């Protein structure tokens, strides 16, 4: 298959490229290098060493994985995106080229606008380019479990049966996102459902949980790391906690820490995405997966990290509860379905408690780099104080 990865330079894009190439697919890469730039702006960096995009492309060739065609540019520019699609005509698009940080989107109006315009604009350009140039292609788009929020009932995979005033229908499940970033994904989902309805585009909308980890089989085999962010804006929960444990920094649990999220290892995220690419939807189908392995509360995670770090480094790790910088429920019901990927053949290969040990060991290797990032760990972006004009 010829697969275009939009956002190939990112945390998930890069290991996905390694996986697809090693499975014999042809890969076209697109990236504006946006994440590198925005992470540098908050004085942060990837803890793991990552090559420049040029060197990544060379490394793929040197390791016998083949040559990829790379386009540097912004998917929010329709002329650029149309040119890429016309020149390459992929069978599948994996769309990861979005602003992916909830805290970034909550810094202020300018970041909120950037997130909403950038994310919705890119996806809109893509569905138009697909309809005009490759209407039979498959779009696998990264959404987020955070689109659903934390309702007091079970969360289905996209749609559910509703009975109201004596009539029934099968409808999209209501969305209650918790940041402008998460809302941008909800708006994308609505736009994708509409593009599917009017133009019959083949679409997989992936509601992914929080991804953690430093490794996949190919990263380990070729020693070609993906980025690993740990600052308060770009880093996510478990990756941050593991780094904090290595640095002897008190783990930053927000609020009571009873809030629950679905988690998935990087290896399993890549496995699920590959499955979704190789087992396409039917012609004209719009399908939704909830992509995570298990759900954990923040308190469960911090305790697991503290326990593993103690066993590994013989160090007592403190857990500190900060006033929650976010507006989110801290005590809630959480029971999202996640059957569809298993029905497609997905079997989880990693388990979170064991993975914590491998992250701790990897971060320990790069602890000097992590040490330089100490000043960007403390939470500063407060939802209620998001800056206006
Ligand atoms: N949290 C802490 N301490 C921290 C960081 C986070 O307690 O130091 C808590 C937050 O309050 C939140 C939970 O951990 O309740 C998850 O936060 P996160 O920063 O790990 O993840 P989130 O902002 O939800 O976003 C991340 C990715 C995003 C993806 C999403 C999946 O950045 O791209 O879509 O995870 S999900 O959370 O399922 O929506």
Boltz pocket constraint, residues with backbone or C-beta under 6 A from the ligand:
constraints:
  - pocket:
      binder: B
      contacts: [[A, 100], [A, 101], [A, 102], [A, 103], [A, 143], [A, 144], [A, 145], [A, 146], [A, 147], [A, 182], [A, 208], [A, 209], [A, 210], [A, 211], [A, 234], [A, 235], [A, 236], [A, 237], [A, 238], [A, 240], [A, 252], [A, 253], [A, 254], [A, 255], [A, 259], [A, 261], [A, 262], [A, 298], [A, 326], [A, 328]]
      max_distance: 6.0
